[in-house]
């Protein structure tokens, strides 16, 4: 697959604005990030700190990664310290990085994914969720995280609302 060209700043601003008032904000962000960054697998997780787990609230591959699927947070891993505690995006560049970060790495690789961008959704000083994009090896870099950041910010009230539903 050929690497997508990132949108120019005016196009990126238009994509962000189109998501701001979209009737289906999760779909709008997925569609905008498909154009702006690209992915094969796209999911969103909300963090339930009280229950110690993350719940999947969006997936473009519901057969493999169903909505409402849950993952225990367990003990804080290197990935968790970086993304959940450190509030920083994480970029996995190859299958070895994916194996380091995720217990379900074999399924991820079977789906043709060997790179990852996890963009935290931050509310105040706490991560309340993540936007997760996975693609072929070497797909993501720091510029992609910068493109994804305003979309994560737009989703804060929607992640709050989802978390409030329990």
Secondary structure in CASP SS format (residue, H / E / C, confidence):
PFRMAT SS
TARGET T0000
AUTHOR 0000-0000-0000
METHOD secondary structure of the structure
MODEL  1
X C 1.00
X C 1.00
X C 1.00
X C 1.00
X C 1.00
X C 1.00
X C 1.00
X C 1.00
X H 1.00
X H 1.00
X H 1.00
X H 1.00
X H 1.00
X H 1.00
X H 1.00
X H 1.00
X H 1.00
X H 1.00
X H 1.00
X H 1.00
X C 1.00
X C 1.00
X C 1.00
X C 1.00
X H 1.00
X H 1.00
X H 1.00
X H 1.00
X H 1.00
X H 1.00
X H 1.00
X H 1.00
X H 1.00
X H 1.00
X H 1.00
X H 1.00
X C 1.00
X C 1.00
X C 1.00
X C 1.00
X E 1.00
X E 1.00
X E 1.00
X E 1.00
X E 1.00
X E 1.00
X E 1.00
X E 1.00
X C 1.00
X C 1.00
X C 1.00
X C 1.00
X E 1.00
X E 1.00
X E 1.00
X E 1.00
X E 1.00
X E 1.00
X E 1.00
X C 1.00
X C 1.00
X C 1.00
X C 1.00
X C 1.00
X C 1.00
X C 1.00
X C 1.00
X C 1.00
X C 1.00
X E 1.00
X E 1.00
X E 1.00
X C 1.00
X C 1.00
X C 1.00
X C 1.00
X C 1.00
X H 1.00
X H 1.00
X H 1.00
X H 1.00
X H 1.00
X H 1.00
X H 1.00
X H 1.00
X C 1.00
X C 1.00
X C 1.00
X C 1.00
X E 1.00
X E 1.00
X E 1.00
X C 1.00
X C 1.00
X H 1.00
X H 1.00
X H 1.00
X H 1.00
X H 1.00
X H 1.00
X H 1.00
X C 1.00
X C 1.00
X C 1.00
X H 1.00
X H 1.00
X H 1.00
X H 1.00
X H 1.00
X H 1.00
X C 1.00
X C 1.00
X C 1.00
X C 1.00
X E 1.00
X E 1.00
X E 1.00
X E 1.00
X E 1.00
X E 1.00
X E 1.00
X E 1.00
X E 1.00
X C 1.00
X C 1.00
X E 1.00
X E 1.00
X E 1.00
X E 1.00
X E 1.00
X E 1.00
X E 1.00
X E 1.00
X E 1.00
X E 1.00
X C 1.00
X C 1.00
X C 1.00
X C 1.00
X C 1.00
X C 1.00
X H 1.00
X H 1.00
X H 1.00
X H 1.00
X H 1.00
X H 1.00
X H 1.00
X H 1.00
X H 1.00
X H 1.00
X H 1.00
X H 1.00
X H 1.00
X C 1.00
X H 1.00
X H 1.00
X H 1.00
X H 1.00
X H 1.00
X H 1.00
X H 1.00
X H 1.00
X H 1.00
X H 1.00
X C 1.00
END
